[in-house]
Amino acid sequence: MSKEYKTLMTEIRLPYELAYGPVWTRFFEGMAEKKIFGTKCTKCGRILVPARSFCPRCFIDTDEWVEVAQTGTLTAWSYVNYRYYGMPTEPPFISALLRLDGTDVDFLHLIGGFDVSDFEKTRKMVKNGMRLKAVWSDDRKAHIMDLKYFKPA
C-alpha cells in the first residue's frame, strides 16, 4: 500500500552581507579598473584566478599579485535556459569554465556577445577549446559582473 504526499511549492530567501576581506577586495577593485588579478604561489608557482589568500595545493599564503591576460580557453560550459533566484543574468545564458592565459586554474564566468536563444545553434558554435576574450561593463562597481562576459576571440 503506497501513501500519497502533498507538496508545497514556495520560495525561500536568505538575505546576507558578505565581507570580501583583503584578497577579494583587491581582486574586485581590479575589476573596476578593467584588470584581472591573480595571486601567485611562491612555492609551486601556480597563478590562481580568482585571487586566493593561500595556495590550496601548498597551503602557504599567496601575497604576490600578478595581472593576468584577458584572453583564455574554454574548458567546459553549460547552457542555462531556466530562471532561478540569485542568477547573474536573465536566461538563456552560458555559464562557463575558462582557463585564462598564463593561469593554472579554471575561472567561472559567462560567455556572451552573440545570440544564445537557440540551443542547437549555440551548441554548434560553442566548443571546448575555443578562444575567448573579456568584455567589460560600462558601469563598473568593483563586482564580478564588472566583467560582463567573455566573447569568442
C-alpha positions as a Markdown table, in Angstrom:
| # | Residue | x | y | z |
|---|---|---|---|---|
| 1 | Met | 0.0 | 0.0 | 0.0 |
| 2 | Ser | 1.5 | 3.3 | -1.0 |
| 3 | Lys | 0.8 | 6.6 | 0.6 |
| 4 | Glu | 0.4 | 9.8 | -1.4 |
| 5 | Tyr | 2.0 | 13.0 | 0.0 |
| 6 | Lys | 1.1 | 16.5 | -0.9 |
| 7 | Thr | 3.8 | 19.1 | -1.7 |
| 8 | Leu | 4.0 | 22.8 | -1.2 |
| 9 | Met | 5.8 | 25.0 | -3.7 |
| 10 | Thr | 7.4 | 28.0 | -2.1 |
| 11 | Glu | 10.4 | 30.3 | -2.3 |
| 12 | Ile | 12.9 | 30.9 | 0.5 |
| 13 | Arg | 15.1 | 34.0 | 0.6 |
| 14 | Leu | 18.1 | 34.4 | 2.8 |
| 15 | Pro | 19.5 | 37.9 | 2.7 |
| 16 | Tyr | 23.0 | 38.2 | 3.9 |
| 17 | Glu | 26.0 | 40.5 | 3.8 |
| 18 | Leu | 29.4 | 39.2 | 2.9 |
| 19 | Ala | 32.7 | 40.8 | 3.8 |
| 20 | Tyr | 35.1 | 40.4 | 0.9 |
| 21 | Gly | 38.3 | 40.6 | 3.0 |
| 22 | Pro | 41.6 | 42.0 | 1.7 |
| 23 | Val | 42.2 | 39.5 | -1.1 |
| 24 | Trp | 38.8 | 39.6 | -2.8 |
| 25 | Thr | 38.6 | 43.4 | -2.2 |
| 26 | Arg | 41.8 | 43.9 | -4.2 |
| 27 | Phe | 40.6 | 41.4 | -6.8 |
| 28 | Phe | 37.3 | 43.2 | -7.3 |
| 29 | Glu | 39.0 | 46.6 | -7.3 |
| 30 | Gly | 41.0 | 45.4 | -10.2 |
| 31 | Met | 37.8 | 44.5 | -12.0 |
| 32 | Ala | 36.6 | 48.2 | -11.6 |
| 33 | Glu | 39.8 | 49.1 | -13.5 |
| 34 | Lys | 39.2 | 46.5 | -16.3 |
| 35 | Lys | 42.0 | 44.4 | -14.9 |
| 36 | Ile | 42.1 | 40.7 | -13.8 |
| 37 | Phe | 44.5 | 40.0 | -11.0 |
| 38 | Gly | 45.6 | 36.6 | -9.7 |
| 39 | Thr | 47.8 | 35.6 | -6.8 |
| 40 | Lys | 50.9 | 33.5 | -7.3 |
| 41 | Cys | 52.1 | 30.8 | -5.0 |
| 42 | Thr | 55.8 | 31.3 | -4.3 |
| 43 | Lys | 56.3 | 27.5 | -3.7 |
| 44 | Cys | 54.7 | 25.8 | -6.7 |
| 45 | Gly | 54.5 | 28.9 | -9.0 |
| 46 | Arg | 50.8 | 28.5 | -9.8 |
| 47 | Ile | 48.8 | 31.6 | -10.6 |
| 48 | Leu | 45.3 | 31.5 | -9.1 |
| 49 | Val | 42.3 | 33.4 | -10.5 |
| 50 | Pro | 40.1 | 34.4 | -8.9 |
| 51 | Ala | 42.8 | 35.5 | -6.4 |
| 52 | Arg | 43.1 | 33.5 | -3.2 |
| 53 | Ser | 44.8 | 34.2 | 0.1 |
| 54 | Phe | 46.6 | 30.8 | 0.1 |
| 55 | Cys | 47.6 | 28.1 | -2.3 |
| 56 | Pro | 45.1 | 25.2 | -1.9 |
| 57 | Arg | 47.9 | 22.8 | -3.1 |
| 58 | Cys | 50.8 | 24.0 | -0.9 |
| 59 | Phe | 48.8 | 25.6 | 1.9 |
| 60 | Ile | 51.0 | 28.7 | 2.0 |
| 61 | Asp | 50.0 | 32.3 | 1.9 |
| 62 | Thr | 49.9 | 33.9 | -1.6 |
| 63 | Asp | 50.8 | 37.6 | -1.3 |
| 64 | Glu | 52.4 | 38.1 | -4.7 |
| 65 | Trp | 49.9 | 39.7 | -7.1 |
| 66 | Val | 50.0 | 39.5 | -10.9 |
| 67 | Glu | 47.9 | 41.0 | -13.6 |
| 68 | Val | 46.8 | 38.2 | -16.0 |
| 69 | Ala | 45.6 | 38.0 | -19.6 |
| 70 | Gln | 42.1 | 38.9 | -20.6 |
| 71 | Thr | 42.0 | 36.0 | -23.0 |
| 72 | Gly | 41.7 | 32.3 | -22.4 |
| 73 | Thr | 40.4 | 28.9 | -23.5 |
| 74 | Leu | 37.0 | 27.4 | -22.8 |
| 75 | Thr | 37.3 | 24.2 | -20.8 |
| 76 | Ala | 33.6 | 23.5 | -20.0 |
| 77 | Trp | 30.2 | 25.1 | -20.4 |
| 78 | Ser | 26.6 | 24.8 | -19.5 |
| 79 | Tyr | 23.5 | 26.3 | -21.3 |
| 80 | Val | 21.1 | 27.8 | -18.8 |
| 81 | Asn | 17.5 | 28.4 | -20.0 |
| 82 | Tyr | 15.5 | 28.5 | -16.8 |
| 83 | Arg | 15.1 | 31.1 | -14.1 |
| 84 | Tyr | 16.3 | 30.7 | -10.5 |
| 85 | Tyr | 16.7 | 33.0 | -7.6 |
| 86 | Gly | 20.0 | 34.9 | -7.5 |
| 87 | Met | 21.1 | 34.2 | -11.1 |
| 88 | Pro | 23.7 | 36.5 | -12.6 |
| 89 | Thr | 21.7 | 37.5 | -15.7 |
| 90 | Glu | 18.4 | 36.7 | -17.5 |
| 91 | Pro | 18.2 | 33.3 | -19.3 |
| 92 | Pro | 19.2 | 32.0 | -21.6 |
| 93 | Phe | 22.9 | 32.3 | -20.9 |
| 94 | Ile | 26.1 | 30.3 | -21.0 |
| 95 | Ser | 27.9 | 29.6 | -17.7 |
| 96 | Ala | 31.5 | 28.6 | -18.5 |
| 97 | Leu | 34.8 | 27.5 | -17.1 |
| 98 | Leu | 37.7 | 29.0 | -18.8 |
| 99 | Arg | 41.5 | 29.0 | -18.3 |
| 100 | Leu | 42.9 | 32.5 | -18.7 |
| 101 | Asp | 46.2 | 32.5 | -20.5 |
| 102 | Gly | 49.1 | 32.1 | -18.0 |
| 103 | Thr | 47.0 | 30.9 | -15.1 |
| 104 | Asp | 46.8 | 27.5 | -13.6 |
| 105 | Val | 43.1 | 27.1 | -12.5 |
| 106 | Asp | 39.8 | 27.5 | -14.3 |
| 107 | Phe | 37.7 | 30.6 | -13.8 |
| 108 | Leu | 33.9 | 30.5 | -13.7 |
| 109 | His | 32.1 | 33.2 | -15.7 |
| 110 | Leu | 29.7 | 33.8 | -18.6 |
| 111 | Ile | 30.1 | 33.6 | -22.4 |
| 112 | Gly | 28.1 | 36.1 | -24.4 |
| 113 | Gly | 28.3 | 38.6 | -27.3 |
| 114 | Phe | 26.1 | 36.6 | -29.6 |
| 115 | Asp | 22.5 | 35.2 | -29.8 |
| 116 | Val | 22.1 | 32.2 | -27.5 |
| 117 | Ser | 18.3 | 31.9 | -27.7 |
| 118 | Asp | 18.5 | 28.8 | -30.0 |
| 119 | Phe | 20.3 | 26.0 | -28.2 |
| 120 | Glu | 21.1 | 24.0 | -31.3 |
| 121 | Lys | 22.8 | 26.9 | -33.0 |
| 122 | Thr | 24.6 | 27.7 | -29.7 |
| 123 | Arg | 25.8 | 24.1 | -29.4 |
| 124 | Lys | 27.3 | 24.2 | -32.9 |
| 125 | Met | 29.1 | 27.4 | -32.1 |
| 126 | Val | 30.4 | 26.9 | -28.6 |
| 127 | Lys | 33.1 | 24.3 | -28.3 |
| 128 | Asn | 35.6 | 23.4 | -25.6 |
| 129 | Gly | 39.0 | 24.7 | -26.6 |
| 130 | Met | 37.6 | 27.8 | -28.3 |
| 131 | Arg | 39.4 | 31.1 | -27.5 |
| 132 | Leu | 37.6 | 33.8 | -25.5 |
| 133 | Lys | 38.2 | 37.4 | -24.7 |
| 134 | Ala | 36.9 | 39.6 | -21.8 |
| 135 | Val | 34.2 | 42.2 | -22.4 |
| 136 | Trp | 33.8 | 44.8 | -19.7 |
| 137 | Ser | 30.6 | 46.5 | -18.4 |
| 138 | Asp | 30.5 | 50.3 | -18.9 |
| 139 | Asp | 29.2 | 50.8 | -15.3 |
| 140 | Arg | 31.8 | 49.1 | -13.1 |
| 141 | Lys | 31.3 | 48.8 | -9.3 |
| 142 | Ala | 34.2 | 46.5 | -8.1 |
| 143 | His | 32.0 | 43.5 | -8.6 |
| 144 | Ile | 32.4 | 40.2 | -10.5 |
| 145 | Met | 29.8 | 41.4 | -13.1 |
| 146 | Asp | 32.1 | 44.3 | -14.0 |
| 147 | Leu | 33.5 | 41.7 | -16.3 |
| 148 | Lys | 30.3 | 41.4 | -18.4 |
| 149 | Tyr | 31.2 | 38.2 | -20.2 |
| 150 | Phe | 33.7 | 36.5 | -22.4 |
| 151 | Lys | 33.1 | 36.5 | -26.1 |
| 152 | Pro | 34.7 | 34.4 | -28.8 |
| 153 | Ala | 38.1 | 35.8 | -29.7 |
